[in-house]
Amino acid sequence: MEQRKGRRLILFPLPFQGHINPMLELANILYRKGFSITIIHTNFNSLNPSTHPHFTFHSISDNLSESEAADKDILLLLSNLNAKCCEPFRECLATLLSNVTEEPVACLICDPLFDFTQSVADSLKLPRILLRTGGASSTAVYSSFPLLREKGYIPKQDSRLEEPVTELSPLRVKDLPMINSSEPERFYKLVRALSYDTKDSYGFIFNTFEDLEQHALATIRKEFHIPIFPIGPFHKYFPAASSSSTSLLSQDQSCISWLNTQPPKSVIYVSFGSIAAVNEAQFLEIAWALASSKQLFLWVVRPGLVHGSEWLEPLPSGFLESLNGMGQIVKWAPQKEVLAHQAVGVFWTHNGWNSTLESICEGVPMICIPFSADQMVNARYVSDVWKIGLRLELGINRGEIDRAIRRLMIEKEGQAIRGRVSKLKDMANLCLKQGGSSYQSLDGLVNHILSLEF
Ligand code: UDP
């Protein structure tokens, strides 16, 4: 723990699991660097202050109706959050800044997807720094959207999905990070928030490291003209167990006891994150693929994973019994601990950025089934750039899943892939050590924050 800096930072996470985790990890990193921390959070997916007693928490009302809060259309939900949080956030921030009994506030650190925060920060003359919770490679792709539109790659046409995007090799048209919406303008607003609109901020923090995304980081530095701080992987600054407390769902620890009884690298861990959902037919295809693989598996079936079902109801009766202890199903796992467990051999993932990075940090090869947005880019990088996993090109298809499991768990190819991801794991560890790229970038960030005039 470094000496207190006499400066407070206000952090405002976007209220989704994949955004909350890295923002709270960043808060811990900066607290350890000597800053005091205040977190503003919404009622929606509210945080539990008792998990971080060293921070000050302020909750704002987001005024979402019950049906708005339950909306599965993520772009609509985001648009409602942006419309309804602006005023409550402005009031909360103004009150915090007028409090002269606390240390002076150096800056606001927020998620670029809260797009109103720049104008609020400007009106209160508070510097705003952004945390990008996705990777640098997908961010660089978002910044190419004007070119991609000009060249006719987007909107995507079904007949061109397998074509290469020559300007962004090795991406194919199907890998472009889109989210389907009845109102495409909502999506393009999000793209601008992640690219063009960042230019007014005082800097961009990334949960990544130079050796992993050097090329994309160079592109971003050239195009964004603001200081860029790749200081990840955030979760490796702390011991695994200490970071579990930002989970919105309770983590089922029983799977760790089960893993303890399994041989090294024998288990396929399956999880598609906090938002992705499948239909009943896809769910059954996954279930049969796992059962027929004859490999051990730990499968996270989040309530709501299957459209229209509460939990496991679509499974045929007798399915669970037929597994004979080969498989475990939980509602939510302590994922970082699971990936760090010696029994886990492969991660079948949707390639959300946190999951991708967590897998790399533990040297676990991936089977990739991206659903939307930046997951498409992350999956292509895993399979074709870093070559540390296999992307399912046919979607959720039992035959292809079966082949991917064999290639990774049984065949020689799996060893080569494991070797490459192991090297990246070593690089991830090294970059945090004194003199490493993230270590230095974090020092740069701290000095940058201390130099901000308020
Ligand atoms: N996660 C978890 N338990 C689970 C599944 C996921 O703790 O059973 C965590 C995971 O470690 C990661 C986050 O939830 O930090 C998911 O973020 P990601 O970016 O991978 O995907 P998203 O949920 O945003 O689609």
Residues whose N, C-alpha, C, O or C-beta is under 5 A from the ligand:
A	BS01	UDP	Q17 G18 N21 S271 F272 G273 S274 I275 V300 W332 A333 P334 Q335 K336 G352 W353 N354 S355
